[in-house]
Amino acid sequence: MNGDAARDLAAGFIERGDTQSWFDALYKHAGRNFDVIPWADREMNVHLRDWCEREGRPAPGERVVVVGCGLGDDAEAMAARGAVVDAFDLSPEAIAWASERFPNSPVRYQAANLFAFRGSYELVVESYTLQAMPLEMRARAIEAVANLAAPGGEVIVICRGRAETDPPGELPWPLAPSDIQRFAAHGLATIAFEDFDDPYEPGKRRFRYHGRRA
Ligand SMILES: C[S@@+](CC[C@H](N)C(=O)[O-])C[C@H]1O[C@@H](n2cnc3c(N)ncnc32)[C@H](O)[C@@H]1O
């Protein structure tokens, strides 16, 4: 299944007013075939990797949570760099698959919904999950991501980006600068907001946001 087929599957659910169940359905449908999952790169997100290398993060022992962890590659990479990692995903199937892939992992995986998950972390990692959630959930989702940062804690977001005046587009729905600015309303000061053409996939506009709670 390519990205279009996954989008068709998602569209069927979304038309019925169910914007969240398609993830688990897609992971089940995949039957452990990575090729069916458009975002299953079997490696850490490259923009997260570049950030970690540039910033020397995470620090050993840093308490990290990975939001919408999917098949676990970001979480495993953070743990391999010495962080103490919790990782969660709405899809129980994704969590089962990630746990099978990494049976001896120190990462604590759990099936959980961003809107119900509670915790307080030094670093909150989000790659490509906000953009996969429908626009009507976006403000609440950004608040929920922000709320996972402890006092002095930080958030790193990697996502598709668009100009404020661009139409919202299709799944994955790119974030606008005003979406990123919402983190400030939830107590996060911007350390860096990078808006760039993806060097690995030219033509795709990306945002990388790094914020810190006062
Ligand atoms: C596009 S995938 C990206 C997965 C992973 N971050 C990656 O880059 O490989 C989005 C992930 O977010 C999860 N997700 C969607 N809505 C969620 C929610 N409300 N709470 C937790 N996870 C959610 C999906 O199940 C899916 O695994």
PDBQT file of the ligand as one rigid body, heavy atoms in Angstrom, charges set to zero:
ROOT
HETATM    1  C1  LIG A 301       1.910   9.580  10.648  1.00  0.00    +0.000 C 
HETATM    2  S1  LIG A 301       2.132   8.471  11.974  1.00  0.00    +0.000 S 
HETATM    3  C2  LIG A 301       3.769   8.879  12.532  1.00  0.00    +0.000 C 
HETATM    4  C3  LIG A 301       4.333   7.830  13.448  1.00  0.00    +0.000 C 
HETATM    5  C4  LIG A 301       5.751   8.127  13.945  1.00  0.00    +0.000 C 
HETATM    6  N1  LIG A 301       5.811   9.352  14.701  1.00  0.00    +0.000 N 
HETATM    7  C5  LIG A 301       6.702   8.148  12.790  1.00  0.00    +0.000 C 
HETATM    8  O1  LIG A 301       7.082   9.244  12.355  1.00  0.00    +0.000 OA
HETATM    9  O2  LIG A 301       7.050   7.073  12.279  1.00  0.00    +0.000 OA
HETATM   10  C6  LIG A 301       1.109   9.163  13.234  1.00  0.00    +0.000 C 
HETATM   11  C7  LIG A 301       1.015   8.288  14.467  1.00  0.00    +0.000 C 
HETATM   12  O3  LIG A 301       0.269   8.960  15.468  1.00  0.00    +0.000 OA
HETATM   13  C8  LIG A 301      -0.601   8.051  16.089  1.00  0.00    +0.000 C 
HETATM   14  N2  LIG A 301      -1.722   8.839  16.637  1.00  0.00    +0.000 N 
HETATM   15  C9  LIG A 301      -2.719   9.433  15.959  1.00  0.00    +0.000 A 
HETATM   16  N3  LIG A 301      -3.570  10.046  16.790  1.00  0.00    +0.000 NA
HETATM   17  C10 LIG A 301      -3.089   9.834  18.042  1.00  0.00    +0.000 A 
HETATM   18  C11 LIG A 301      -3.535  10.187  19.346  1.00  0.00    +0.000 A 
HETATM   19  N4  LIG A 301      -4.663  10.882  19.523  1.00  0.00    +0.000 N 
HETATM   20  N5  LIG A 301      -2.801   9.787  20.408  1.00  0.00    +0.000 NA
HETATM   21  C12 LIG A 301      -1.655   9.067  20.239  1.00  0.00    +0.000 A 
HETATM   22  N6  LIG A 301      -1.182   8.694  19.028  1.00  0.00    +0.000 NA
HETATM   23  C13 LIG A 301      -1.895   9.070  17.934  1.00  0.00    +0.000 A 
HETATM   24  C14 LIG A 301      -0.988   7.078  14.989  1.00  0.00    +0.000 C 
HETATM   25  O4  LIG A 301      -1.462   5.841  15.463  1.00  0.00    +0.000 OA
HETATM   26  C15 LIG A 301       0.309   6.967  14.220  1.00  0.00    +0.000 C 
HETATM   27  O5  LIG A 301       1.113   5.901  14.688  1.00  0.00    +0.000 OA
ENDROOT
TORSDOF 0
